[in-house]
């Protein structure tokens, strides 16, 4: 229905899909939001102009207008973890509103979609032993895709998740695990939930802790299978780390917390991917506690490819969480020319903090939105952080 306003302009009395299909006839068939009952093209698209591609309404708010239940979780005392594309309003990184090739409105097959961000998924595609959900590309069988309250975005607690497929009380399962009672809660201390390179490995990690490899369970477990979790159990063998006060995170779970060690926060007591016995890569281990977002901005520090330990020493050093030296000395180890030609830092005070100026006063250390790992645009915004009237006197 079209009527005319007092000024002679055409006014749409009703906006129907058929009006849009006069031009966009390719949207009349196939899966797509245009076929949802009660919806119309203008629910998502501006009819005249938009600063966004495809004449979209604000992309960061577009989906949540209807799908507000996506961010709701079951009541729990654990904080919610939101998948990065959801947190940043990037629903279209994973979903395609029209003619999606995979359900539910996925831009591509689930395994390929996840591999686009999670490189470890793609790297393991050729491994000889693969967990069935991983081999079938069913990431969402174990992981939530939007929001979760369990570590690693799991759909439920690890114990319940493993038991939902694996019968832990069978004779064969019991025989394989000796005196240790199986609850399902610690399966990933031995088994990789995705894949291993060796066929017939039972998905056990390649590098095995000597007591575990020798089946000497009593080295760490009592006769009933209960594990001794004091940090002293670890340093009885690993006596190079008695300086417990300098171990990463010691303040959270040191003597103040009943002498319970933090070694198992990062290391598996049974098996791992490398000599450090981490359950996954060092970087993936770190982001179990540290915000992954600091690693994912456009410009990345090249040192990230070497792993977090390229700059951080989590065992023997407690000075600003860095390896060996202060920020300036550490950076100069790789950035030699910048140590010669650089903004003055010696005996210079950062007017914003009152602390001594150093490399990280001007550069992000992990990733940044601006070139050269700058937190602000270098043309002006970076400099005026300090060099502005009333701040530095310039």
C-alpha atoms as a printed R data frame, in Angstrom:
    type eleno elety resid chain resno      x       y      z
1   ATOM     1    CA   UNK     A     1  0.000   0.000  0.000
2   ATOM     2    CA   UNK     A     2  1.476   3.387 -0.994
3   ATOM     3    CA   UNK     A     3  0.044   6.745  0.023
4   ATOM     4    CA   UNK     A     4  1.227  10.304 -0.636
5   ATOM     5    CA   UNK     A     5  2.253  12.783  2.043
6   ATOM     6    CA   UNK     A     6  1.338  16.495  1.996
7   ATOM     7    CA   UNK     A     7  4.671  17.211  0.396
8   ATOM     8    CA   UNK     A     8  4.005  14.828 -2.440
9   ATOM     9    CA   UNK     A     9  6.431  12.146 -1.236
10  ATOM    10    CA   UNK     A    10  5.551   8.496 -1.530
11  ATOM    11    CA   UNK     A    11  4.911   6.889  1.810
12  ATOM    12    CA   UNK     A    12  4.973   3.142  2.396
13  ATOM    13    CA   UNK     A    13  1.886   2.111  4.276
14  ATOM    14    CA   UNK     A    14  3.373  -1.309  4.947
15  ATOM    15    CA   UNK     A    15  6.786  -2.793  4.314
16  ATOM    16    CA   UNK     A    16  6.538  -6.299  2.938
17  ATOM    17    CA   UNK     A    17  9.205  -8.692  1.759
18  ATOM    18    CA   UNK     A    18  7.644  -8.655 -1.702
19  ATOM    19    CA   UNK     A    19  8.683  -5.021 -2.148
20  ATOM    20    CA   UNK     A    20 12.341  -5.864 -1.524
21  ATOM    21    CA   UNK     A    21 12.111  -9.001 -3.666
22  ATOM    22    CA   UNK     A    22 11.274  -6.871 -6.682
23  ATOM    23    CA   UNK     A    23 15.020  -6.219 -6.839
24  ATOM    24    CA   UNK     A    24 16.509  -8.820 -4.526
25  ATOM    25    CA   UNK     A    25 14.821 -11.850 -6.038
26  ATOM    26    CA   UNK     A    26 17.758 -14.086 -5.073
27  ATOM    27    CA   UNK     A    27 16.545 -13.886 -1.449
28  ATOM    28    CA   UNK     A    28 13.161 -15.435 -2.153
29  ATOM    29    CA   UNK     A    29 14.319 -19.035 -1.754
30  ATOM    30    CA   UNK     A    30 16.716 -21.012  0.376
31  ATOM    31    CA   UNK     A    31 17.376 -20.811  4.106
32  ATOM    32    CA   UNK     A    32 17.453 -17.330  5.489
33  ATOM    33    CA   UNK     A    33 16.026 -14.952  8.040
34  ATOM    34    CA   UNK     A    34 13.726 -13.449  5.437
35  ATOM    35    CA   UNK     A    35 11.518 -16.512  5.786
36  ATOM    36    CA   UNK     A    36 11.075 -16.273  9.547
37  ATOM    37    CA   UNK     A    37  7.417 -15.639 10.338
38  ATOM    38    CA   UNK     A    38  6.753 -12.069 11.384
39  ATOM    39    CA   UNK     A    39 10.101 -10.704 10.223
40  ATOM    40    CA   UNK     A    40 10.774  -8.228  7.464
41  ATOM    41    CA   UNK     A    41 13.880  -7.151  5.599
42  ATOM    42    CA   UNK     A    42 13.875  -3.750  7.311
43  ATOM    43    CA   UNK     A    43 14.184  -5.451 10.697
44  ATOM    44    CA   UNK     A    44 17.849  -5.937  9.809
45  ATOM    45    CA   UNK     A    45 18.531  -3.616  6.863
46  ATOM    46    CA   UNK     A    46 18.198   0.135  6.481
47  ATOM    47    CA   UNK     A    47 16.066   0.931  3.408
48  ATOM    48    CA   UNK     A    48 18.035   4.060  2.435
49  ATOM    49    CA   UNK     A    49 21.628   4.174  3.684
50  ATOM    50    CA   UNK     A    50 23.898   2.766  6.329
51  ATOM    51    CA   UNK     A    51 27.567   3.077  7.329
52  ATOM    52    CA   UNK     A    52 27.712  -0.712  7.457
53  ATOM    53    CA   UNK     A    53 28.008  -3.287  4.700
54  ATOM    54    CA   UNK     A    54 24.780  -4.680  3.220
55  ATOM    55    CA   UNK     A    55 22.884  -1.664  4.591
56  ATOM    56    CA   UNK     A    56 22.733  -3.331  7.972
57  ATOM    57    CA   UNK     A    57 21.492  -1.737 11.140
58  ATOM    58    CA   UNK     A    58 24.198  -1.609 13.814
59  ATOM    59    CA   UNK     A    59 25.867  -5.037 13.441
60  ATOM    60    CA   UNK     A    60 26.947  -5.146 17.084
61  ATOM    61    CA   UNK     A    61 23.317  -4.800 18.227
62  ATOM    62    CA   UNK     A    62 21.558  -6.384 15.284
63  ATOM    63    CA   UNK     A    63 21.291  -9.988 16.479
64  ATOM    64    CA   UNK     A    64 20.795  -9.302 20.171
65  ATOM    65    CA   UNK     A    65 17.575  -7.441 19.375
66  ATOM    66    CA   UNK     A    66 15.886 -10.791 18.811
67  ATOM    67    CA   UNK     A    67 18.347 -13.290 20.233
68  ATOM    68    CA   UNK     A    68 18.776 -11.788 23.685
69  ATOM    69    CA   UNK     A    69 18.592 -15.226 25.274
70  ATOM    70    CA   UNK     A    70 21.987 -16.159 23.816
71  ATOM    71    CA   UNK     A    71 23.840 -14.461 26.673
72  ATOM    72    CA   UNK     A    72 21.742 -15.991 29.433
73  ATOM    73    CA   UNK     A    73 23.246 -18.862 31.415
74  ATOM    74    CA   UNK     A    74 22.082 -21.133 34.175
75  ATOM    75    CA   UNK     A    75 22.346 -19.665 37.669
76  ATOM    76    CA   UNK     A    76 25.786 -20.447 39.025
77  ATOM    77    CA   UNK     A    77 28.405 -18.994 41.319
78  ATOM    78    CA   UNK     A    78 30.940 -19.139 38.475
79  ATOM    79    CA   UNK     A    79 31.406 -16.136 36.195
80  ATOM    80    CA   UNK     A    80 30.135 -16.422 32.642
81  ATOM    81    CA   UNK     A    81 32.684 -16.724 29.847
82  ATOM    82    CA   UNK     A    82 31.591 -15.204 26.545
83  ATOM    83    CA   UNK     A    83 32.946 -16.390 23.215
84  ATOM    84    CA   UNK     A    84 34.978 -13.560 21.680
85  ATOM    85    CA   UNK     A    85 32.801 -13.030 18.556
86  ATOM    86    CA   UNK     A    86 29.751 -12.685 20.791
87  ATOM    87    CA   UNK     A    87 31.525 -10.334 23.202
88  ATOM    88    CA   UNK     A    88 32.547  -8.059 20.312
89  ATOM    89    CA   UNK     A    89 29.214  -8.194 18.484
90  ATOM    90    CA   UNK     A    90 30.744 -10.240 15.675
91  ATOM    91    CA   UNK     A    91 27.921 -12.746 15.210
92  ATOM    92    CA   UNK     A    92 28.504 -12.637 11.456
93  ATOM    93    CA   UNK     A    93 31.998 -14.058 11.907
94  ATOM    94    CA   UNK     A    94 30.298 -17.394 12.506
95  ATOM    95    CA   UNK     A    95 26.775 -17.015 11.134
96  ATOM    96    CA   UNK     A    96 25.421 -16.146  7.732
97  ATOM    97    CA   UNK     A    97 21.895 -14.738  7.711
98  ATOM    98    CA   UNK     A    98 21.067 -15.693  4.121
99  ATOM    99    CA   UNK     A    99 21.754 -18.974  2.330
100 ATOM   100    CA   UNK     A   100 23.904 -20.362  5.121
101 ATOM   101    CA   UNK     A   101 25.676 -23.571  4.011
102 ATOM   102    CA   UNK     A   102 25.439 -25.268  7.420
103 ATOM   103    CA   UNK     A   103 22.956 -25.309 10.280
104 ATOM   104    CA   UNK     A   104 22.261 -23.337 12.385
105 ATOM   105    CA   UNK     A   105 22.957 -20.523  9.929
106 ATOM   106    CA   UNK     A   106 26.697 -21.247 10.086
107 ATOM   107    CA   UNK     A   107 28.980 -19.594  7.545
108 ATOM   108    CA   UNK     A   108 30.732 -22.911  6.919
109 ATOM   109    CA   UNK     A   109 30.998 -26.383  8.426
110 ATOM   110    CA   UNK     A   110 31.509 -26.217 12.177
111 ATOM   111    CA   UNK     A   111 34.992 -27.772 12.260
112 ATOM   112    CA   UNK     A   112 36.277 -25.417  9.546
113 ATOM   113    CA   UNK     A   113 34.606 -22.476 11.232
114 ATOM   114    CA   UNK     A   114 36.275 -23.160 14.590
115 ATOM   115    CA   UNK     A   115 39.627 -23.790 12.905
116 ATOM   116    CA   UNK     A   116 39.506 -20.278 11.463
117 ATOM   117    CA   UNK     A   117 40.369 -18.871 14.911
118 ATOM   118    CA   UNK     A   118 41.568 -21.914 16.830
119 ATOM   119    CA   UNK     A   119 44.666 -22.849 14.864
120 ATOM   120    CA   UNK     A   120 45.301 -25.939 16.989
121 ATOM   121    CA   UNK     A   121 42.104 -27.456 15.567
122 ATOM   122    CA   UNK     A   122 43.373 -27.095 12.018
123 ATOM   123    CA   UNK     A   123 46.885 -28.286 12.917
124 ATOM   124    CA   UNK     A   124 45.539 -31.529 14.358
125 ATOM   125    CA   UNK     A   125 43.357 -32.501 11.427
126 ATOM   126    CA   UNK     A   126 45.941 -35.048 10.270
127 ATOM   127    CA   UNK     A   127 46.599 -36.675 13.657
128 ATOM   128    CA   UNK     A   128 46.212 -40.446 13.570
129 ATOM   129    CA   UNK     A   129 44.231 -40.798 16.811
130 ATOM   130    CA   UNK     A   130 41.240 -38.492 17.102
131 ATOM   131    CA   UNK     A   131 38.504 -38.196 19.693
132 ATOM   132    CA   UNK     A   132 35.250 -39.092 17.917
133 ATOM   133    CA   UNK     A   133 33.511 -35.688 18.346
134 ATOM   134    CA   UNK     A   134 36.654 -33.960 17.092
135 ATOM   135    CA   UNK     A   135 37.000 -36.305 14.119
136 ATOM   136    CA   UNK     A   136 33.353 -35.669 13.205
137 ATOM   137    CA   UNK     A   137 33.730 -31.905 13.487
138 ATOM   138    CA   UNK     A   138 31.239 -31.750 16.353
139 ATOM   139    CA   UNK     A   139 32.919 -29.064 18.446
140 ATOM   140    CA   UNK     A   140 29.626 -28.050 20.014
141 ATOM   141    CA   UNK     A   141 29.149 -31.556 21.415
142 ATOM   142    CA   UNK     A   142 31.655 -30.609 24.125
143 ATOM   143    CA   UNK     A   143 31.940 -26.811 23.882
144 ATOM   144    CA   UNK     A   144 29.418 -24.020 24.176
145 ATOM   145    CA   UNK     A   145 29.602 -21.651 21.226
146 ATOM   146    CA   UNK     A   146 28.207 -18.482 22.803
147 ATOM   147    CA   UNK     A   147 28.518 -18.328 26.584
148 ATOM   148    CA   UNK     A   148 29.525 -20.828 29.261
149 ATOM   149    CA   UNK     A   149 30.222 -21.089 32.960
150 ATOM   150    CA   UNK     A   150 32.645 -24.015 32.733
151 ATOM   151    CA   UNK     A   151 36.375 -23.749 31.918
152 ATOM   152    CA   UNK     A   152 37.266 -24.064 28.233
153 ATOM   153    CA   UNK     A   153 33.661 -23.206 27.342
154 ATOM   154    CA   UNK     A   154 32.588 -26.777 28.125
155 ATOM   155    CA   UNK     A   155 28.901 -27.606 27.975
156 ATOM   156    CA   UNK     A   156 29.047 -29.089 31.486
157 ATOM   157    CA   UNK     A   157 31.622 -29.967 34.136
158 ATOM   158    CA   UNK     A   158 34.389 -32.174 32.803
159 ATOM   159    CA   UNK     A   159 33.423 -35.122 34.988
160 ATOM   160    CA   UNK     A   160 29.837 -35.139 33.769
161 ATOM   161    CA   UNK     A   161 30.859 -34.470 30.184
162 ATOM   162    CA   UNK     A   162 33.235 -37.426 29.930
163 ATOM   163    CA   UNK     A   163 30.805 -39.737 31.704
164 ATOM   164    CA   UNK     A   164 28.053 -38.794 29.285
165 ATOM   165    CA   UNK     A   165 29.812 -40.951 26.667
166 ATOM   166    CA   UNK     A   166 32.357 -43.103 28.521
167 ATOM   167    CA   UNK     A   167 31.322 -45.810 30.979
168 ATOM   168    CA   UNK     A   168 33.908 -45.456 33.742
169 ATOM   169    CA   UNK     A   169 32.892 -48.441 35.833
170 ATOM   170    CA   UNK     A   170 33.654 -51.212 33.346
171 ATOM   171    CA   UNK     A   171 36.274 -53.842 34.149
172 ATOM   172    CA   UNK     A   172 38.512 -52.809 31.287
173 ATOM   173    CA   UNK     A   173 38.402 -49.147 32.324
174 ATOM   174    CA   UNK     A   174 39.147 -49.968 35.955
175 ATOM   175    CA   UNK     A   175 42.024 -52.293 35.058
176 ATOM   176    CA   UNK     A   176 43.642 -49.643 32.892
177 ATOM   177    CA   UNK     A   177 43.710 -47.110 35.716
178 ATOM   178    CA   UNK     A   178 45.001 -49.181 38.632
179 ATOM   179    CA   UNK     A   179 44.167 -48.014 42.139
180 ATOM   180    CA   UNK     A   180 43.041 -44.536 41.104
181 ATOM   181    CA   UNK     A   181 39.245 -44.140 41.433
182 ATOM   182    CA   UNK     A   182 37.669 -42.858 38.233
183 ATOM   183    CA   UNK     A   183 35.381 -39.868 38.601
184 ATOM   184    CA   UNK     A   184 35.823 -38.325 35.153
185 ATOM   185    CA   UNK     A   185 36.939 -35.056 36.720
186 ATOM   186    CA   UNK     A   186 40.609 -35.437 35.790
187 ATOM   187    CA   UNK     A   187 40.528 -37.233 32.446
188 ATOM   188    CA   UNK     A   188 42.502 -34.478 30.719
189 ATOM   189    CA   UNK     A   189 45.457 -34.893 33.048
190 ATOM   190    CA   UNK     A   190 46.269 -37.943 30.907
191 ATOM   191    CA   UNK     A   191 44.121 -37.817 27.786
192 ATOM   192    CA   UNK     A   192 44.016 -35.186 25.085
193 ATOM   193    CA   UNK     A   193 40.358 -34.345 24.416
194 ATOM   194    CA   UNK     A   194 41.053 -33.720 20.735
195 ATOM   195    CA   UNK     A   195 43.788 -35.876 19.181
196 ATOM   196    CA   UNK     A   196 47.277 -37.359 19.396
197 ATOM   197    CA   UNK     A   197 49.742 -38.096 16.630
198 ATOM   198    CA   UNK     A   198 50.344 -41.712 17.643
199 ATOM   199    CA   UNK     A   199 47.783 -44.332 16.660
200 ATOM   200    CA   UNK     A   200 46.705 -46.648 19.461
201 ATOM   201    CA   UNK     A   201 47.763 -44.129 22.096
202 ATOM   202    CA   UNK     A   202 44.410 -44.035 23.837
203 ATOM   203    CA   UNK     A   203 44.678 -40.252 23.352
204 ATOM   204    CA   UNK     A   204 47.301 -40.149 26.127
205 ATOM   205    CA   UNK     A   205 49.643 -37.172 25.767
206 ATOM   206    CA   UNK     A   206 53.007 -37.921 24.200
207 ATOM   207    CA   UNK     A   207 55.229 -36.771 27.083
208 ATOM   208    CA   UNK     A   208 54.651 -38.709 30.279
209 ATOM   209    CA   UNK     A   209 55.666 -37.897 33.832
210 ATOM   210    CA   UNK     A   210 58.193 -40.589 34.914
211 ATOM   211    CA   UNK     A   211 56.100 -41.976 37.823
212 ATOM   212    CA   UNK     A   212 53.114 -42.238 35.489
213 ATOM   213    CA   UNK     A   213 55.140 -43.839 32.693
214 ATOM   214    CA   UNK     A   214 56.555 -46.359 35.195
215 ATOM   215    CA   UNK     A   215 53.064 -47.016 36.629
216 ATOM   216    CA   UNK     A   216 54.414 -45.980 40.017
217 ATOM   217    CA   UNK     A   217 51.124 -44.448 41.193
218 ATOM   218    CA   UNK     A   218 52.145 -44.589 44.867
219 ATOM   219    CA   UNK     A   219 54.838 -41.977 44.225
220 ATOM   220    CA   UNK     A   220 52.044 -39.376 44.366
221 ATOM   221    CA   UNK     A   221 48.903 -41.324 45.404
222 ATOM   222    CA   UNK     A   222 48.182 -43.170 48.629
223 ATOM   223    CA   UNK     A   223 46.949 -46.772 48.671
224 ATOM   224    CA   UNK     A   224 43.364 -45.624 48.204
225 ATOM   225    CA   UNK     A   225 44.324 -43.649 45.107
226 ATOM   226    CA   UNK     A   226 44.017 -40.227 46.729
227 ATOM   227    CA   UNK     A   227 46.548 -37.765 45.364
228 ATOM   228    CA   UNK     A   228 48.829 -35.733 47.599
229 ATOM   229    CA   UNK     A   229 48.350 -32.154 46.404
230 ATOM   230    CA   UNK     A   230 50.887 -30.302 48.503
231 ATOM   231    CA   UNK     A   231 53.498 -28.428 46.507
232 ATOM   232    CA   UNK     A   232 56.109 -30.251 48.558
233 ATOM   233    CA   UNK     A   233 55.174 -33.439 46.700
234 ATOM   234    CA   UNK     A   234 56.421 -31.812 43.513
235 ATOM   235    CA   UNK     A   235 59.567 -30.226 44.913
236 ATOM   236    CA   UNK     A   236 60.622 -33.549 46.460
237 ATOM   237    CA   UNK     A   237 61.708 -34.423 42.934
238 ATOM   238    CA   UNK     A   238 61.842 -31.017 41.254
239 ATOM   239    CA   UNK     A   239 64.207 -29.540 43.803
240 ATOM   240    CA   UNK     A   240 65.237 -26.695 41.516
241 ATOM   241    CA   UNK     A   241 62.046 -24.845 42.423
242 ATOM   242    CA   UNK     A   242 62.182 -24.586 46.213
243 ATOM   243    CA   UNK     A   243 61.916 -20.811 45.930
244 ATOM   244    CA   UNK     A   244 58.178 -21.163 46.082
245 ATOM   245    CA   UNK     A   245 57.511 -17.511 46.849
246 ATOM   246    CA   UNK     A   246 58.639 -16.592 43.320
247 ATOM   247    CA   UNK     A   247 56.560 -19.202 41.499
248 ATOM   248    CA   UNK     A   248 53.840 -17.680 39.330
249 ATOM   249    CA   UNK     A   249 50.543 -17.358 41.192
250 ATOM   250    CA   UNK     A   250 52.104 -18.430 44.494
251 ATOM   251    CA   UNK     A   251 50.286 -15.638 46.266
252 ATOM   252    CA   UNK     A   252 46.934 -17.186 45.372
253 ATOM   253    CA   UNK     A   253 47.551 -20.688 46.700
254 ATOM   254    CA   UNK     A   254 50.709 -20.773 48.766
255 ATOM   255    CA   UNK     A   255 51.084 -21.488 52.454
256 ATOM   256    CA   UNK     A   256 48.157 -19.178 53.169
257 ATOM   257    CA   UNK     A   257 45.854 -21.703 51.452
258 ATOM   258    CA   UNK     A   258 46.912 -24.756 53.418
259 ATOM   259    CA   UNK     A   259 50.135 -25.476 51.548
260 ATOM   260    CA   UNK     A   260 48.229 -26.560 48.434
261 ATOM   261    CA   UNK     A   261 50.493 -26.096 45.447
262 ATOM   262    CA   UNK     A   262 49.772 -24.333 42.201
263 ATOM   263    CA   UNK     A   263 51.898 -26.654 40.061
264 ATOM   264    CA   UNK     A   264 48.809 -28.487 38.814
265 ATOM   265    CA   UNK     A   265 47.222 -25.245 37.673
266 ATOM   266    CA   UNK     A   266 49.547 -25.391 34.666
267 ATOM   267    CA   UNK     A   267 51.162 -28.829 34.648
268 ATOM   268    CA   UNK     A   268 49.598 -32.240 34.321
269 ATOM   269    CA   UNK     A   269 50.782 -34.739 36.966
270 ATOM   270    CA   UNK     A   270 50.569 -37.536 34.419
271 ATOM   271    CA   UNK     A   271 51.229 -36.546 30.815
272 ATOM   272    CA   UNK     A   272 51.399 -33.522 28.556
273 ATOM   273    CA   UNK     A   273 52.338 -32.225 25.131
274 ATOM   274    CA   UNK     A   274 55.959 -31.391 25.885
275 ATOM   275    CA   UNK     A   275 58.648 -31.511 28.536
276 ATOM   276    CA   UNK     A   276 56.718 -28.957 30.590
277 ATOM   277    CA   UNK     A   277 53.792 -31.406 30.857
278 ATOM   278    CA   UNK     A   278 51.290 -28.759 29.885
279 ATOM   279    CA   UNK     A   279 47.988 -30.154 28.649
280 ATOM   280    CA   UNK     A   280 48.091 -27.983 25.545
281 ATOM   281    CA   UNK     A   281 50.467 -25.283 24.269
282 ATOM   282    CA   UNK     A   282 52.038 -22.923 26.809
283 ATOM   283    CA   UNK     A   283 50.041 -20.028 25.384
284 ATOM   284    CA   UNK     A   284 46.760 -21.940 25.613
285 ATOM   285    CA   UNK     A   285 47.635 -22.868 29.190
286 ATOM   286    CA   UNK     A   286 48.204 -19.221 30.063
287 ATOM   287    CA   UNK     A   287 44.917 -18.011 28.623
288 ATOM   288    CA   UNK     A   288 43.006 -20.347 30.909
289 ATOM   289    CA   UNK     A   289 43.498 -17.551 33.463
290 ATOM   290    CA   UNK     A   290 44.663 -14.584 31.384
291 ATOM   291    CA   UNK     A   291 42.400 -12.752 28.948
292 ATOM   292    CA   UNK     A   292 42.855 -14.169 25.447
293 ATOM   293    CA   UNK     A   293 41.714 -10.838 24.021
294 ATOM   294    CA   UNK     A   294 45.070  -9.241 24.759
295 ATOM   295    CA   UNK     A   295 46.606 -11.585 22.155
296 ATOM   296    CA   UNK     A   296 44.106 -11.174 19.340
297 ATOM   297    CA   UNK     A   297 44.228  -7.563 18.215
298 ATOM   298    CA   UNK     A   298 45.363  -6.684 14.697
299 ATOM   299    CA   UNK     A   299 49.076  -6.075 15.342
300 ATOM   300    CA   UNK     A   300 50.719  -8.896 17.296
301 ATOM   301    CA   UNK     A   301 54.080  -8.963 19.037
302 ATOM   302    CA   UNK     A   302 56.265 -11.430 17.110
303 ATOM   303    CA   UNK     A   303 57.415 -12.908 20.410
304 ATOM   304    CA   UNK     A   304 53.956 -14.469 20.819
305 ATOM   305    CA   UNK     A   305 54.943 -17.020 18.186
306 ATOM   306    CA   UNK     A   306 57.724 -18.189 20.509
307 ATOM   307    CA   UNK     A   307 55.341 -18.622 23.430
308 ATOM   308    CA   UNK     A   308 54.703 -16.673 26.598
309 ATOM   309    CA   UNK     A   309 57.918 -17.922 28.167
310 ATOM   310    CA   UNK     A   310 59.909 -15.901 25.611
311 ATOM   311    CA   UNK     A   311 59.332 -12.897 27.896
312 ATOM   312    CA   UNK     A   312 57.928 -14.362 31.105
313 ATOM   313    CA   UNK     A   313 59.598 -16.656 33.600
314 ATOM   314    CA   UNK     A   314 56.930 -18.250 35.743
315 ATOM   315    CA   UNK     A   315 59.248 -20.113 38.095
316 ATOM   316    CA   UNK     A   316 62.444 -18.346 38.972
317 ATOM   317    CA   UNK     A   317 61.643 -14.677 38.627
318 ATOM   318    CA   UNK     A   318 59.107 -12.438 40.281
319 ATOM   319    CA   UNK     A   319 60.230  -9.041 38.953
320 ATOM   320    CA   UNK     A   320 57.354  -7.466 37.048
321 ATOM   321    CA   UNK     A   321 56.495 -10.994 35.838
322 ATOM   322    CA   UNK     A   322 59.243 -10.704 33.221
323 ATOM   323    CA   UNK     A   323 62.177 -12.935 32.366
324 ATOM   324    CA   UNK     A   324 65.446 -11.938 33.918
325 ATOM   325    CA   UNK     A   325 65.435  -8.165 33.657
326 ATOM   326    CA   UNK     A   326 63.309  -5.063 33.614
327 ATOM   327    CA   UNK     A   327 61.241  -4.086 30.580
328 ATOM   328    CA   UNK     A   328 63.883  -1.943 28.877
329 ATOM   329    CA   UNK     A   329 66.607  -4.581 29.162
330 ATOM   330    CA   UNK     A   330 64.286  -7.364 28.070
331 ATOM   331    CA   UNK     A   331 63.056  -5.485 25.001
332 ATOM   332    CA   UNK     A   332 66.595  -4.496 24.012
333 ATOM   333    CA   UNK     A   333 67.500  -8.169 23.819
334 ATOM   334    CA   UNK     A   334 65.582  -8.372 20.523
335 ATOM   335    CA   UNK     A   335 65.082  -4.739 19.520
336 ATOM   336    CA   UNK     A   336 68.723  -3.667 19.360
337 ATOM   337    CA   UNK     A   337 68.305  -0.648 17.102
338 ATOM   338    CA   UNK     A   338 65.512   0.725 19.259
339 ATOM   339    CA   UNK     A   339 67.926   0.620 22.181
340 ATOM   340    CA   UNK     A   340 70.050   3.178 20.332
341 ATOM   341    CA   UNK     A   341 67.487   5.341 18.564
342 ATOM   342    CA   UNK     A   342 64.487   5.705 20.776
343 ATOM   343    CA   UNK     A   343 62.423   8.093 22.828
344 ATOM   344    CA   UNK     A   344 64.457   9.012 25.934
345 ATOM   345    CA   UNK     A   345 63.642   6.792 28.884
346 ATOM   346    CA   UNK     A   346 66.609   7.220 31.214
347 ATOM   347    CA   UNK     A   347 65.716   9.404 34.193
348 ATOM   348    CA   UNK     A   348 62.364  10.286 32.594
349 ATOM   349    CA   UNK     A   349 59.155  10.102 34.613
350 ATOM   350    CA   UNK     A   350 55.845   9.158 33.015
351 ATOM   351    CA   UNK     A   351 53.567  12.098 33.958
352 ATOM   352    CA   UNK     A   352 50.503   9.831 33.849
353 ATOM   353    CA   UNK     A   353 51.724   7.364 36.454
354 ATOM   354    CA   UNK     A   354 54.635   9.025 38.234
355 ATOM   355    CA   UNK     A   355 56.712   5.907 37.514
356 ATOM   356    CA   UNK     A   356 59.885   5.696 35.461
357 ATOM   357    CA   UNK     A   357 59.273   5.688 31.722
358 ATOM   358    CA   UNK     A   358 60.053   2.442 29.920
359 ATOM   359    CA   UNK     A   359 59.212   0.649 26.679
360 ATOM   360    CA   UNK     A   360 55.804  -0.506 27.837
361 ATOM   361    CA   UNK     A   361 54.844   3.069 28.687
362 ATOM   362    CA   UNK     A   362 54.322   3.569 24.965
363 ATOM   363    CA   UNK     A   363 53.943   0.063 23.546
364 ATOM   364    CA   UNK     A   364 51.507  -2.750 24.154
365 ATOM   365    CA   UNK     A   365 53.416  -5.945 24.862
366 ATOM   366    CA   UNK     A   366 51.080  -8.539 23.370
367 ATOM   367    CA   UNK     A   367 48.964  -7.046 20.596
368 ATOM   368    CA   UNK     A   368 47.543  -3.673 19.669
369 ATOM   369    CA   UNK     A   369 45.092  -1.902 17.393
370 ATOM   370    CA   UNK     A   370 47.810   0.314 15.964
371 ATOM   371    CA   UNK     A   371 51.066  -0.286 14.101
372 ATOM   372    CA   UNK     A   372 54.266  -0.697 16.148
373 ATOM   373    CA   UNK     A   373 52.130  -2.039 18.991
374 ATOM   374    CA   UNK     A   374 51.067   1.456 19.966
375 ATOM   375    CA   UNK     A   375 47.975   1.861 22.141
376 ATOM   376    CA   UNK     A   376 47.043   5.094 20.314
377 ATOM   377    CA   UNK     A   377 47.483   6.484 16.815
378 ATOM   378    CA   UNK     A   378 51.052   7.736 16.358
379 ATOM   379    CA   UNK     A   379 50.113  10.849 14.380
380 ATOM   380    CA   UNK     A   380 48.934  12.731 17.438
381 ATOM   381    CA   UNK     A   381 46.991  10.742 20.007
382 ATOM   382    CA   UNK     A   382 50.015   8.802 21.217
383 ATOM   383    CA   UNK     A   383 52.174  11.840 21.866
384 ATOM   384    CA   UNK     A   384 49.566  13.987 23.587
385 ATOM   385    CA   UNK     A   385 49.178  11.355 26.277
386 ATOM   386    CA   UNK     A   386 52.232  13.002 27.857
387 ATOM   387    CA   UNK     A   387 53.025  16.051 25.732
388 ATOM   388    CA   UNK     A   388 49.995  18.173 26.397
389 ATOM   389    CA   UNK     A   389 49.596  21.530 28.123
390 ATOM   390    CA   UNK     A   390 49.356  21.018 31.837
391 ATOM   391    CA   UNK     A   391 50.952  17.575 31.656
392 ATOM   392    CA   UNK     A   392 54.529  17.942 30.509
393 ATOM   393    CA   UNK     A   393 54.637  21.679 29.898
394 ATOM   394    CA   UNK     A   394 55.163  21.332 26.138
